[in-house]
Amino acid sequence: MLIELDYFFETPDGETLIYRLIQFSINGPWSVLDGDEFLGSIEKREGKWMAVLGEYLSHTMVQEAGKLIDKQYYHTLPAEICARWPKLIAEVIAKTDREYVVVCKPLINFETFERIFTKFVPGLIKDEWSVDFQVYNHDFSQDFVLESIGREEALRNEPINRWRY
């Protein structure tokens, strides 16, 4: 599992710095990099974002990076899917922001669930990239893959064409 985010941090003097936030494992800390240089790690403990490594990470930077991480949709999508089918789904695991594993509960009609799941889940996707779901029955003897296309953000109005005179 690898999740990588670009983080734009504005310094008090108005300069914009670009960092990469990388999480190598589920629930692991996030590494903060400036280019290829490791600056430190941050993680959420008891509901608060904090630096666990890195003396150069300011409190403001850690908090703002944490807000960006918390806003990512892959954190909430598993809960939305489980809430939709609490009697049918045992667990949804985010492998990355593009891949999820879904495990069903015992005693469900897996073929019927596949038809329902493939019709409903694409409507939940809010990301602009494709998202894949590997879905298993309770004992992993049956499975299917749903490859969902990402959403294109629709423009409310046509783009403005600017003409040079």
N, C-alpha and C positions, 0 to 999 in steps of 0.2 A: 504494500500500500504506500502510495506517495501522493501527497497533495501539495501543490505549489501555488502560492498566491503572490501577485505583485502588489506591493504596498507603497503608496505615495505618501510621504510624510513631509509636512510643511513645518519648517523651523520657525522659531519666533521672529527671525529677521526676514521671513518671506521666501526663503530658498526651499525648493522642492527636492527632496532626496527620494530615490527609488530603492527600496529594499525587496528582497525575496524572502517570503515566509514559507518554510518547508516543514511538513509533518511526515515523518517516515513510518509511523505506525499509529494505529487507532488508539486514541486517548494518550498518545505520547506527547512530549513537549514539541513546540515549534521552534525550529532553528531560524535565526535571523541572519541574513547574509547581505553584504554590500558587495555586489558583483560576486566574486568567488571567495571573499574574505568572510569568515565566520565571526559574527559579532557577539553572539550569545544565544540563549534559549529562553523562551517564555512558556508559561503554562498557567492554566486556570486551576486555582486551589481554593476550595471552599467558596466558590462563586466569584473570586477576584483574580484578575490577571496580574502576574508578577514575573520578574526576571528570575530565572533559576541559575543562569550562568550569564556572565557578561557585565562587566563594570561600566561599559560605555552605553548601555541602554537606559535612556532617561525614563522616568516614571510616566511622563506624558506619552512618549513613543510606545511604551509597553501597553498603556491603556487604549490608545487609538488603534494599535495593531490588534489588540484583543477584540475591540468592537468590530473591526473588519472580519475577523475570523468568525465571530458569533453571528454575523449577518449572512454567512454562507448557507445556501439552501440545503446542501447535503446534510447539515445538522438536523434539519426539521423534516425532511422528506420521509425518513424511516418512521417517525412518529405519526405522520399523516397517513401513511399506508397502513400501519398497524391499527390506527383509530378507525379507519374505513372498514376493516374486516377483522375485528378483535376475536371473533370465534373461529376464524379460518387461518390466520397467520400467527405463527409462534414468534418469529423474529425477522427483522430486516437489518442487515449489516451493510454499512457503507464501506466498501473496499477502497474506493477513491471517489472523487466528485463525479465520475463518469460510470462507475460500476457499483452495483448493489447485489447482495445475495438475499434472497427471500426464502424462508423456510416455513412451510405450512404445518398446521396442526394435524394430528391423526384423524382418521375417519371422515375425511372430506372427499368429495368427488373431484379429483384432480383435473380431469378433462373439462368439467364445467367451470371450475375455478380459472383455468387457463383462458377460456373464452371471456369471462367477466373481467379478469385482470388485464388482458391485452386491450380491451375496449376502454377501460376506465383510466388506467395509469397514465397514458400519454397526455391526458388533460391536466394532470398534476404537475407536469414538468414545466419549470419556469426558466431553466437554463437555456442558453443559446446553443449549446453543443449537444451532441447525441448522448443519451444515457442508456446503458445496458443493464438489464435485470436478469440474473440467473436465478430461476425459481425452482425449488425442490419440494417434493412431498416430504412428509415427516421422517421417513427412513432413507431418504436419498435414492430410492429405487426408480423414481421418475423425475424428469426435469424438463424445462423448456427455457428458451432465451427470448426475451423481449428486447428488441433494439428500437428504442424510441428516438425519434428525430427531435432535435432541439427546437425551441421556439424562436422565430425571428421576430424581433421587436418591430411592430408596425408603427409607421410614422403617422401622426394625426393629420399632418398636412404634407404636401409635396415639399421636397427640399427647395430652398431658395437658390435660384441661379443668379450669380453675380456677374455682371457684365463690366468689362473695363472700357472706358472711353478714351 
